[in-house]
Amino acid sequence: MAARQAVQARYRWISVDEYQDVNAAQVQFLGLLAAGGANLCAIGDPDQAIYGFRGADRRHFFAFAQEHPGARTLALSRNYRSTQMILDAAQQVIARSPEREALAIWSDFVSRRG
C-alpha cells in the first residue's frame, strides 16, 4: 500500500500513446497509477489496432471515458498524410463495423508526384 502511494505521488502526469493497443493488465496498471489523482492522457486510434495477438483489445480505447469519469475526448478529423479519396474509402470500410460510428475525416493533402 505504501509503495503504491509513493508511486502515485511521484507520477502526477501520465501519457499513453497508442492506447488502442493496450491489454487488460496495462489498463489495470494505469487505473492504479491514476487512482491517486494523476492527470492521465491517452492518445490513439482504434482503427489502427494491431496487437490483438498479444492481448491488446481496442475496446479498452472505447471504454476509456467511462473508466475515467471527467475525461474529455478530442477527435482529430483532419488527416495530413492521405488524399481525400483514400479517406473516403477508409470511411466506407469503417462504416460497416457494428462497433463504430461513421467518421467525418477530411484532408486537403494533394499528392505531389513528379
C-alpha positions, 0 to 999 in steps of 0.5 A: 500500500505504501509503495503504491502511494509513493508511486502515485505521488511521484507520477502526477502526469501520465501519457499513453500513446497508442492506447488502442493497443493496450491489454487488460493488465496495462489498463489495470496498471494505469487505473492504479497509477491514476487512482491517486489523482494523476492527470492521465492522457491517452492518445490513439486510434482504434482503427489502427489496432494491431496487437490483438495477438498479444492481448491488446483489445481496442475496446479498452480505447472505447471504454476509456471515458467511462473508466475515467469519469471527467475525461474529455475526448478530442477527435482529430478529423483532419488527416495530413498524410492521405488524399481525400479519396483514400479517406473516403474509402477508409470511411466506407470500410469503417462504416460497416463495423457494428462497433463504430460510428461513421467518421467525418475525416477530411484532408486537403493533402494533394499528392505531389508526384513528379 
